[in-house]
Amino acid sequence: MTRPDLALLGRGDSWEGVRAVVAGLGVSGYAAADALVQMGASVTILDDADSETVRERAQILEVLGAQVRLGPGATASLPDGADLLVPYPGLPPRTPIVAEALAADTAVWSEPELGWRLRADDAAPWIAVTGTNGKTTTTQMLDGILRAGGLRSAAVGNIGVPVTEAVMDPTGFDVLAVELSSFQLHFDASIACESAAVLNVAPDHLDWYDDPQDYGRDKGRVYERVERACVYNVADPATEALVREADVVEGARAIGFTLGIPGPGQVGVVEDALADRAFVAERATSAAELATTADLAGPAGEPPAPHLVANALAAAALARAHGVEPRAVRDGLRAYRPGAHRIQQVDEVGGVAYVDDSKATNPHAALSSLGAYPSVVWVAGGLAKGTTFDDLVRTARHRLRAAVLIGRDRAVIADALRRHAPDVPVVEVDSGHDDPMDRVVDAAAGFAQPGDTVLLAPGCASMDQFSGYAARGDAFAAAVARYAASGR
């Protein structure tokens, strides 16, 4: 049978005869399968899980005409005759089903790539954000700024709302703020964003990548085919290098963001003002004020952490490239509130702040979080994903009052502390307890002094002990509440 030419198919075409396989029935897999069924493709869905949520989604898709195979081993091999595989984001290329598809010249697309192919003729432009850390915060800020500018915007992609769901929405949007992970970008073949930012590149997901350099290269794919602006981090030369290597549309600009005073073609900070020297006519000699650091202050008026300011600058640069006025930048940033489990103070007990940053799932994110506090009892550990903590400990050791370690790979962090911060007390809490967070909080409180911060910034993934980073953060907050109620 002749294989259909997928490159010729778009939103206005019938996909009848296309044999599509969707591996994984998570949120993005469900949206991808639903869209493919709507387009007329023959869809087979595979998922090794057989949970109630997966079964509910499977039943809906079966009613629509899809075939579903659930349970252990479902994704072990590619069904015969597949023309397209859409794998769930965490499925590495070396996984047998993906390797089999690549060997057979079967198209392998990420869910955002499928969404790009299914855009309508008058589709909204995409403004994309990637990086090791800060993607979700920056995407939320960008979406808020665009909305403050009067645009119909949506934050989609790795942030939780699948791209295919947005592009198939009949009401449409003026612009999409798209968070993309390295996993999603790895299987990107044609996405061409209006503008894009790589916030930073630090070691992560080394359990997914055979070569650490491939991780950075996948991040850099977001710049390919950019039309207006490639936004990079002046403090991270790797991001600027990725811009230089990208094949962009003629006329696209490189725009840097910096926590220092911006040069021409950059956005940065002048005293307490977020300043634009990239999108003003007289940028060689002047700047436009976009907002102040006070506009980013938390509900208690505390000054924003440096990485939050950097995220705001990146979002502002992307929005300004789209044509948004300075006032909208200010209003959008004023309205921004951090999501749950991202530098969220859950309580203060005896002059000690307890902060949940469970979303800090790699060392780079944890280091950014530690940098916001002068004296910390650090709660860390989980699944290290092949990363190391030596650089983090060397940089942050002067801030550490003590460390309380949890999870499968806690020894990795303990070893780094012994090598580079031997004077920092360390307590390891094993996972053989029903509620390890109570022991964690008790141990942390025993070290903390008034003015200190007990900071959950694990630097690791959570799935060894919890269903996700949110469950880990909730467990921490609940344990803090119980500690506070005990009056100890």
Disulfide bonds with the S-S distance in Angstrom:
none
